Amino acid sequence: MPLYHKLGSIPQKRHTQFRKPNGELYYEQLFGTIGFDGMSSLLYHTHRPTMVASIKAPIDVSPKIAQAKHITARKLLGFDVAPQNDYLESRVDLLVNNDVHIGVAAPKKSLTEYFYKNADADEMLFIHKGTGTLRTLLGNIKFEYGDYLIIPRGMIYQIEFDNDDNRILYAESFHPIYTPKRYRNYFGQMLEHSPFCERDYKLPTDLETHDEEGEFVMKIKKQGMLHELTYITHPFDVIGWDGYNFPYGFSIHNFEPITGRVHQPPPVHQTFETSAFVICSFCPRLYDYHPQSIPAPYNHSNIDSDEMLYYVDGDFMSRNDIGPGYMTLHPGGIPHGPHPGAYERSIGQTKTDELAVMIDTFKPLMVTQAAMDIDDGKYYKSWLPH
């Protein structure tokens, strides 16, 4: 997301002396992506951000694959994933490949006893249920139902929930997550035909600067292993920063649907993109207004991608027997479309109140054992005539 932002105190010129009131130096850190070629921010730490006192033996947290190669359409009952107290333990990978891990989480308690960093992946957290605050070393973002939170790889964060009833859809992306290129000009500004703009972003505020020494536990995920490190200073010790690489939020309720006289294809719903998958938002909207239009989508094969749909709320008009928290998987190359009766039922309808998140991957998704445990087992038969 090419948007300049800054918080706190920074020197007039980068890579120059920046001193504390007592004359000691602040410690500059470049927080960047894609080597020195991607988006970056410059951070100024109260202490050196490199002081590790101890490292524990890592724990293997890589997903357990049940089916690596398959053609079966599936319906997963996401709310059947049991809540867990610990934030990381609550995260359950369901559909994965080498580009992205997609899963759900139901954390009951805030992540406050340790700090977390995903060293491999940008994270997209979609808040289905719950409110709270994402706390990071670059500032805080309050979130609520319907918010996407985009957390760049390497970002140190904690999460405070306002209650114990929380549901999250997440995607760990091993490629940077951006807003769609076709919605931006060559300067990076969102264009007039974009379904959202910079005003809709939730940017970090309330920069926390902790000048504290002690023992601060940080859990770092890297290459499928969870490492536990102890730092001797508080990770949130940044006095100021500026740049383009930082966490931000965006509400699905601020996505402005693109409609037409006849049915529009899924790319009009695109909200984020990577080189390996896209994320789309299906939002309440007016239906097609051609006098002979069929609002329900046509059958399609998704030849080059797997399609995951996560149902948030409302009546998803092309599906039967779908509820909040359900997740469907339509493998690439296998035709799918409206359920029996949905095609005909949509004619004459003027609007939909559906709310859903779709992730289309350009490589096949593998199914984890955790996904098999919540699979209804019969979804692939749901297009048979009744």
N, C-alpha and C positions, 0 to 999 in steps of 0.2 A: 504494500500500500504506500505509494510515494506521496507522503504528506509530512511536511516538516513540523516538528513539535519540540518544545523544550520546557523544562521545569527546574526550579531551584536556581542556584548561582553557578555561573560559568565564566571563565576568563574571556577577555575581548578577542583573543586570537588563540586558536588551537595549538597544541603541542608546545606551549610556553609555560613558564613558571606560574603556578596558581597556589597561593599560600593561605594558610589558616591565620586567624587573628594572632596566634602565638608565634607566627613566622615559619612554622613547619609547612612542608609541601602537602597538597592533596595529590592523590595518585590517579593518573589518567588511565583509562582503559578504552580501547576501541572494541565495541560490541558489534561485529559485522557478520555478514553471510557471504557465501560463494567467494571465499578468499577475501580479497580486497576489492571485489568487483560488484558485490551486491549492496543492498541497503545496509546502512550502519548508523550507530549512534556513538557519541563520545561521552563517557561517564567519568565523573570525578569522585573518587572514593576518599573517605576520611582515613581509612587504613588500607594497606596493601591487600588486594582481593585474592591473594595467593597463599595465605598462611594456614596450611593444613597440619593439624596435630596428630591425627590418626586416621586409618582407613581399615574398615572391617572387610572380611571375606565377602565377595559379591554373592548375590542370590539370583538364580536363573528364573526370570519372569517371562521368558518367551512363550508365545501362545502354543497350546497343544492342539495339533492339527488332527481332525478326524477324517476329513475328506479333502484331498488336495486336488483331485480331478473329478468333476461331476457335471451333470446337466440338469439337476433337479431344481425346480422352482420351490422356494421354501417360504413359510411364514413363521417368524420367530416371535414369541410372546415376551417382549422386552421387560414388562413389569413383573414377570416371573423370576427375574434375577433378584435374589434376596438382598435387602439392605445390609450394609456392613458399617461398622463404626469408623474404621480407618479409611481415609480418602483413597489411597493407592490400592488397598485391598478390595475396595468396592468396584474398581474398574475391571470389567470383564470383556476381553477381546472376543468378538464373534465372527467377523469376516475379515480376512487378512490376505495381503500379498506383500511383495517386496517394496511396494510403494506406499502402502497405507494400512494401518490397523484400525478397524472400525469396531466400536463396542459401546456398551452402556454402563452406567454407574448409578448407584443409589447410596451415596455417603450419608451417614447419620450425624457424624460429628465433623466439626471444622478441622482443617489442616493447620494446626497451630503449634504442635509439639516438635515439628521439624520443618525444614525447608525442602522444596523439591525443584529439580531441574531435569528436563528432558534434553539430553545432549545430542540426540539424534534427529528429533522430529519437531516440526511446528505442530502445535496442538490447536484443534478446533473443538471447543466445548459448546454444545447447544443446551441451553437451560430449559428443560421441559417443565420441571417443577422446582420451586424454591427461589429464594432471594438471598442476597448476601453481598460480600465484597471480595473481589480478587485483589490481593495485596502482592505487589511486586517491588523489586528494587528500583523500578522506574516510576513508581506511583501506583495509586489504587483506582479500581474501577468498580462501581456498584453495578450489580446485575439483578435481573428479574426474569420472570417467565418470558420466553421467546427470544432471549438474547443469544447471539453468537459471541463467544469470546475467542479471539485469535491470539495465541501466545507463541511468539517466535522461539525457535529452538535455542537452548542455552539460557533462557530466561529463568531467574530464580523467583519462585512464588510460593505463596500460601493462599488458602481460601477460608474465609469465614462465612458460614451459613447462619441464617437467622433462625432456622428451626431444624428439625431432624427429618423432614419429609422432602427429600431432594431426588430428582431424576435428571440424568444428564446423558445425552448422546455425544460421543466424542469420536474424533478422527485424529490419529497420530500420522502426520504426513512426513515422509522422508524427502519431500521436495518442498521448497518454499510455497506458502499459500499467498496468492495475490488476488486482487479484484480483477475481473475479466479485462483483458487488453482492449477488446473492441469497445469498451465503455470509456476508455481513456484517450486523451490526445497524446501527442509525442512529448509533452511536458509532464504527463502523468495526471493532469486534471480530469475529473469525471466530466464526460460530455453531456449535452442536453438530452440525448436520447437514453441516457443511463437510467435504470429503475431506482437508483438511489444516488446520493451525493455526499460530499464531505460533511455537510451539516448533520448527517444522520449518525456519524461515528460517535462512539463513546470513548473519549481519549483519557489517558491516565491523568489523575489529579492527586492532590494531597500527598506529595512526596514525603516519605518517612526517612529521616536521617537519624540512625542510631549510632552513637559513639559509645559502643559497649565492648568490653572484653569479657571472655568467659569460654564456655563450651557450647557451640552451636552446631547441631546435627543437620547435615544436608544429605538427602538421598538423591542420587543421580542415576538416571536410566541411560545406559549406553550399550548398544549391540545386544539387546535382549537380556542384559544383566542389570540388577539394581545394586548400586554401590552405596555404602554409607560412610561419609566422611565427617570428621569433626573439625570445624574451623575455630580459631581462637578469637575472632571478632565477629560482630553481628553482620550478616550478609546485606542487610538494608542500611548501608552506611554512605549512600551516594548523596553528596551535597548539591549536585546539579548535573544536568545532562542536556544534550540536544542532538537532533538527527532524525532519521527516518525509520529506524528499526526499534519497535516498541509494541507492547500489547495494546489491543483496542477491542471495543465491543461494537456490535451492530444488531439492532432489533429486527427480527423477521417481520414485525408489524410495520416497519418503515420501508419495506420493499414494495415498490409500486408496480403492480403487474402490467405486463404488456399484452393487450388483447387485439383482436382483429375480427373481420367479417366471417372468417372460417377458423377452424382450430389451429392454434399456434403450436409449433414444435417445442420440445423441452428446453432447448437453448435460451428461449426468452425468459426462463425462470432462473438462469444462471446467476449465482451470487459470488462465488469464489472459483478460482481455477488454480491448477498446478499443471506441470507437464505430464502428469500421469492420471489425473482424475479431475472431475468438476463437482461442485456442490451447488445444488439448486434449491430454491424456496418456492413451494406451492402455497399461494396465499389466497384469501378471499378475493374474488374478482367477478366482473360481469362476464357472461358467456358470449360466444360468437353471435354476431347480429346479422349474418346473411339469412334471408327468409327460409332457406332450405338447409341451414347448417345443422350439423350433428355435433353438439358440444363434447361428447365423450371422445377420448382419443382413439385414433385408428389403431388396428393391430400393427405391431412392428416387431422386428427381429433383433434389434440391438446387436447387429453382426459383430461389431468391434468393441463392445463393452459389456460389462456386467452392471446391472442396475440394482441399487439398494434404495428402498423407500422406507423412511421412518415416519410413521403417522403420529401427528401431534394432537390434533383436535379437529372437530367438525365432522361433516359427512363427506367422505372421499367418494366422489360420485362414480368413479369407474370400478370400484371394488365392492364386493359383498363381504359381510362378516369381518369387518375391520374396526379396530378400536384404538384408543390412545396407547402409545407404547409398542404397538405392533411394528414389526420390521419385515418387509418382503424382499426376497432376492430373486431376480430374474436373470439367469445366466445368459451370457452373450451367445448369439446364434440360434436361440430357441424362441420362436414367436410367442408373444404375449400381447394381451390387450384387455379391453373391458370384460368384466365378468358377464355371464348370461343375464340378459335383461337390462344391463346398464347402458348399452348402446341405444336401445330403443327408449329407455326411461329418460335419457338426457334430452331428447327432442322436446323443444318447447320450453325448457328450463332457461331462466334468465341470469342466474348467478349461482355461485358456489361459495360455501363458507369453509372449505377445506383448508387445513394447515398441515404441511408435511415438509420434510427435508429429504432430498434425493442426492445420492452420491453415485455417479457413474464412473467406473474405473476402466481404463483402457487395457488392462491385463486381468485375467480371471482372478476371482476371489476364492480363497480356500476357506473351508468351513471348520471352525474349531469344535472341540468336544463340548465346550460350554454352549455353543450355538445348537448343537444336536440335542442337548438337554432341554432346550426350550422350543424346539421345533414342533409344530402341531402334527407333522407327519403326513398330512393329506392335502396340503395346499395345491400341489401340482395337479390334483384332480378337480380343482374348483371351477374349471371351464367346461366340464362335462354338462350336457343338458340334464335338467332336473326331471 
